[in-house]
Amino acid sequence: MRRRSLQTLLATGGAAAMMALTPFTAEAAPYSGGNYGAYAYEGQYPTVSSCSGTFRQVGPTKTAEGMSLKYFYSDKCGSFARIENSRANCAAVLERSNSGAGRADGWVSETVDSGINHAYTKIGNNLSGRVSRALLTCDGHILADTNWY
């Protein structure tokens, strides 16, 4: 997996660039941007009762520096990203594209909480022709990403 510099992230835009500018703390914290929250289920975690148990992993687990990135999808609720075996200063990010073209219009992220090594994002609604993808970011760099689904 190739690493991208902060300058590349800023030049290309999207959630990853915003993550590079978002301060990381020791406690887990959700961040979002663009028009995230515009669709049903956005702003809720995948454990919300109406969505719980409906998600399945799509695509292969991606790895970088011993950390894992997984993308989960529900045809009822949308998608979320999860990272595992993560170090500090890392975040799970879900980018969502309104048009299906694979350009992020909205994004949500979750940092790794102190004392644990995983994190997962709130739901991104990639239903009705929208698409999304998951990213693993650490210290302002994208270390792994999935395809757009």
C-alpha positions in Angstrom: 0.0 0.0 0.0 1.5 3.4 -0.9 1.5 6.2 1.6 0.2 9.6 0.5 1.7 12.9 1.9 -0.3 15.6 3.5 0.3 17.8 0.5 -1.2 15.1 -1.8 -4.2 14.8 0.5 -4.8 18.5 0.5 -4.4 18.7 -3.3 -6.9 15.9 -3.9 -9.5 17.0 -1.3 -12.0 14.7 0.4 -12.3 13.3 3.9 -8.7 12.2 4.1 -7.5 15.8 3.8 -10.0 16.9 6.4 -8.7 14.1 8.7 -5.2 15.4 8.3 -6.4 18.7 9.7 -8.5 17.3 12.4 -6.8 17.1 15.8 -6.5 13.6 17.3 -7.1 13.1 20.9 -6.6 10.1 23.3 -10.3 9.6 23.5 -12.5 8.3 20.7 -14.3 11.0 18.9 -16.5 11.1 15.9 -15.9 13.8 13.3 -17.8 14.5 10.1 -17.9 16.9 7.2 -19.3 17.7 3.8 -23.0 16.9 3.7 -22.8 14.0 6.1 -26.0 13.6 8.0 -28.2 14.4 5.0 -29.7 10.9 4.7 -31.5 8.4 6.8 -29.4 6.5 9.5 -26.4 8.9 9.1 -25.3 10.1 12.5 -26.2 6.8 14.1 -23.9 3.9 15.0 -24.5 0.5 13.3 -25.7 -0.9 16.7 -29.0 1.2 16.4 -31.8 -1.4 17.0 -33.3 -1.0 13.5 -29.9 -1.8 11.8 -28.3 -4.2 14.3 -27.5 -7.6 12.8 -28.1 -6.5 9.2 -24.5 -5.7 8.2 -22.0 -8.0 6.4 -18.4 -7.5 5.4 -18.0 -6.6 1.8 -14.6 -6.9 0.0 -11.4 -8.1 1.5 -9.9 -7.0 4.8 -7.1 -4.5 4.0 -4.0 -4.3 6.1 -1.3 -1.8 6.8 1.5 -1.8 9.4 -0.3 -4.8 11.1 -3.6 -2.9 11.3 -6.8 -4.1 9.6 -9.5 -2.1 7.8 -12.9 -3.6 7.1 -16.0 -2.3 5.2 -19.5 -3.4 6.3 -22.7 -2.9 4.3 -26.4 -3.4 5.0 -28.9 -3.1 2.1 -31.3 -1.7 4.8 -29.1 0.9 6.5 -26.0 1.7 4.5 -22.3 1.1 5.5 -19.6 1.7 8.1 -15.9 1.3 8.4 -14.0 -0.6 11.2 -10.3 -0.7 12.1 -8.7 -3.3 14.3 -5.3 -3.8 15.9 -4.8 -0.1 15.6 -2.2 2.2 17.2 -2.8 5.6 18.6 -3.4 8.6 16.3 -5.4 6.4 13.8 -9.0 6.7 12.7 -11.6 4.7 10.7 -13.1 6.9 8.0 -16.1 6.4 5.8 -16.5 8.6 2.7 -19.8 8.8 0.9 -20.5 10.0 -2.6 -24.0 11.3 -3.6 -23.6 10.7 -7.3 -22.1 7.2 -7.3 -19.1 8.6 -9.0 -16.7 7.9 -6.2 -16.0 11.5 -5.1 -16.6 12.1 -1.4 -19.5 14.5 -0.7 -19.7 13.6 3.0 -17.6 11.7 5.4 -17.5 10.5 9.0 -14.6 9.3 11.1 -13.9 7.8 14.5 -10.6 7.8 16.3 -9.2 5.0 18.4 -10.1 5.2 22.1 -7.4 5.2 24.8 -6.8 1.6 26.1 -8.4 -0.1 23.1 -7.1 -0.9 19.6 -10.2 -0.6 17.4 -12.8 1.9 16.2 -15.8 2.0 13.9 -17.7 4.8 12.3 -21.3 5.9 12.3 -23.4 4.8 9.4 -23.0 6.3 5.9 -26.1 6.0 3.7 -24.9 4.6 0.4 -28.3 3.4 -0.7 -30.3 4.6 -3.7 -27.3 5.0 -6.1 -24.9 6.5 -3.6 -21.5 4.8 -2.9 -19.1 4.7 -0.1 -15.6 3.5 0.9 -13.6 2.9 4.0 -10.2 4.4 4.9 -7.6 3.8 7.6 -5.8 7.0 8.4 -2.9 7.5 10.8 -1.1 10.7 11.6 -2.8 12.5 8.7 -1.9 9.8 6.1 -4.1 7.2 4.3 -2.6 3.8 5.0 -5.3 1.7 3.5 -8.6 2.1 1.6 -11.3 -0.1 0.1 -13.0 0.1 -3.2 -16.2 2.2 -3.6 -19.3 0.1 -3.0 
